[in-house]
Amino acid sequence: MLGWPVYEHGIEPHISVFHKSARTDGTFSCADFTYDQPGDVYRCPAGQLLTTTGTLVNDGATLLYRASKFDCAPCPLKTRCCPNEPVREVPRSIYEGARDMARDIARSEEGRTSRRERKKVEMLFAHLKRILKLDRLRLRGPNGAGDEFHLAAAA
């Protein structure tokens, strides 16, 4: 969803982006691997490279970065990295650059200000939905939706 506004229209995404790659089994997560943008490679915590073939997998928007078996087999961190697999693979969305941009903006002062301002507007919509029972629109089309919101805002 972030690729369209960022790559096609140059819009800065002022939204929260979650990274659900944290692991609970004690092994390294994707966040422990550093991505090198110019080289298009990942570096593992031991310093070895993970490269990609450039083939899109899964949903057609994911690249798999794989380590070499010759690097993984003798590595002292293998038990914390990939204990059940011969090599480590790290998936990366082709839209990860846009997600990184959104995370950087969210950490900045500008991002905190925009969240604070957006919260004020979101609270008004929540009030319209919960208190004034505007949980669904009853009129069709953009004009009908606009009319309903104007009436609800006036009420």
C-alpha positions as CSV (number, residue, x, y, z in Angstrom):
1,M,0.0,0.0,0.0
2,L,2.9,2.4,0.6
3,G,4.5,1.9,-2.8
4,W,1.8,3.8,-4.7
5,P,2.0,7.1,-2.8
6,V,5.7,7.1,-2.3
7,Y,7.1,5.7,-5.6
8,E,4.4,6.9,-8.1
9,H,3.4,10.3,-6.5
10,G,6.3,11.3,-4.3
11,I,4.1,11.6,-1.2
12,E,5.7,11.3,2.3
13,P,3.9,8.7,4.3
14,H,3.0,10.0,7.8
15,I,1.7,6.7,9.1
16,S,2.8,4.0,11.5
17,V,4.3,0.9,9.9
18,F,4.7,-2.2,11.9
19,H,7.5,-4.7,11.5
20,K,6.1,-8.1,12.6
21,S,9.3,-10.1,12.1
22,A,10.3,-10.3,15.8
23,R,11.0,-13.8,17.0
24,T,10.3,-15.3,20.3
25,D,12.4,-18.5,20.0
26,G,15.7,-16.6,20.7
27,T,16.9,-16.7,17.1
28,F,17.9,-13.5,15.1
29,S,15.0,-11.6,13.6
30,C,15.1,-9.7,10.3
31,A,15.9,-6.5,12.2
32,D,19.2,-8.0,13.3
33,F,20.3,-8.1,9.7
34,T,21.5,-4.8,8.1
35,Y,20.5,-3.9,4.6
36,D,23.1,-2.3,2.3
37,Q,21.1,-0.2,-0.2
38,P,23.8,0.5,-2.8
39,G,25.0,-3.2,-2.9
40,D,21.4,-4.6,-2.5
41,V,22.6,-7.2,0.0
42,Y,22.0,-8.0,3.7
43,R,24.7,-8.5,6.2
44,C,24.2,-11.1,9.0
45,P,25.3,-10.4,12.6
46,A,28.5,-12.4,11.9
47,G,29.3,-10.1,8.9
48,Q,28.5,-12.5,6.1
49,L,26.6,-11.4,3.0
50,L,23.1,-12.5,2.0
51,T,22.4,-12.0,-1.7
52,T,19.3,-12.4,-3.9
53,T,18.8,-13.8,-7.3
54,G,16.2,-11.1,-8.1
55,T,13.4,-13.6,-8.5
56,L,10.1,-12.4,-6.9
57,V,8.4,-15.0,-4.7
58,N,5.2,-15.5,-2.7
59,D,3.0,-12.7,-3.6
60,G,5.1,-11.4,-6.4
61,A,6.4,-8.5,-4.3
62,T,9.0,-10.3,-2.1
63,L,12.7,-11.0,-2.7
64,L,14.5,-13.7,-0.8
65,Y,18.1,-13.0,0.4
66,R,20.1,-16.1,1.1
67,A,23.4,-16.7,2.7
68,S,25.9,-19.1,1.3
69,K,26.1,-22.6,2.8
70,F,29.9,-22.2,3.0
71,D,29.4,-19.2,5.2
72,C,26.6,-20.6,7.4
73,A,27.9,-24.1,8.2
74,P,31.1,-23.1,10.1
75,C,29.6,-19.9,11.6
76,P,29.6,-19.8,15.5
77,L,26.3,-17.9,15.5
78,K,24.4,-20.6,13.5
79,T,22.5,-21.9,16.5
80,R,21.1,-18.4,17.1
81,C,20.6,-17.7,13.4
82,C,19.2,-20.7,11.6
83,P,19.4,-23.8,13.8
84,N,16.9,-25.9,11.8
85,E,17.9,-24.8,8.3
86,P,21.2,-25.2,6.3
87,V,21.2,-21.4,5.5
88,R,19.4,-18.3,6.5
89,E,16.9,-16.6,4.3
90,V,15.6,-13.0,4.9
91,P,12.5,-11.9,2.9
92,R,12.4,-8.3,1.8
93,S,9.4,-6.6,0.1
94,I,10.1,-4.6,-3.0
95,Y,8.2,-1.8,-1.2
96,E,10.5,-2.0,1.9
97,G,12.1,1.3,0.9
98,A,8.8,3.1,1.3
99,R,8.2,1.3,4.6
100,D,11.7,2.4,5.8
101,M,10.8,6.0,4.7
102,A,7.6,5.8,6.8
103,R,9.5,4.5,9.8
104,D,12.1,7.3,9.5
105,I,9.4,9.9,9.3
106,A,7.6,8.4,12.3
107,R,10.7,8.7,14.4
108,S,11.3,12.3,13.5
109,E,9.9,15.4,15.2
110,E,7.9,16.1,12.1
111,G,6.3,12.6,12.4
112,R,5.4,13.2,16.0
113,T,3.7,16.5,15.2
114,S,1.7,14.9,12.4
115,R,0.6,12.1,14.6
116,R,-0.6,14.6,17.3
117,E,-2.5,16.6,14.6
118,R,-4.0,13.5,13.0
119,K,-5.2,12.3,16.4
120,K,-7.4,15.4,16.8
121,V,-9.2,14.7,13.5
122,E,-9.5,10.9,14.2
123,M,-11.2,11.7,17.5
124,L,-13.8,13.7,15.6
125,F,-14.5,10.8,13.2
126,A,-14.7,8.4,16.1
127,H,-17.3,10.7,17.8
128,L,-19.3,10.8,14.6
129,K,-19.3,7.0,14.3
130,R,-19.9,6.1,17.9
131,I,-22.1,8.9,19.4
132,L,-24.0,10.1,16.3
133,K,-24.3,6.5,14.9
134,L,-22.6,7.3,11.5
135,D,-21.3,3.8,11.3
136,R,-22.3,3.4,7.7
137,L,-23.4,5.8,4.9
138,R,-27.0,5.6,3.8
139,L,-26.8,7.8,0.7
140,R,-25.0,6.6,-2.4
141,G,-22.1,8.2,-4.3
142,P,-19.5,10.8,-3.3
143,N,-22.1,13.6,-3.2
144,G,-24.3,11.6,-0.9
145,A,-21.4,10.8,1.4
146,G,-20.4,14.5,1.4
147,D,-24.0,15.5,2.3
148,E,-24.2,13.0,5.1
149,F,-20.9,14.2,6.6
150,H,-22.0,17.8,6.3
151,L,-25.2,17.0,8.1
152,A,-23.5,15.0,10.8
153,A,-20.9,17.7,11.3
154,A,-23.6,20.4,11.6
155,A,-25.5,18.2,14.2
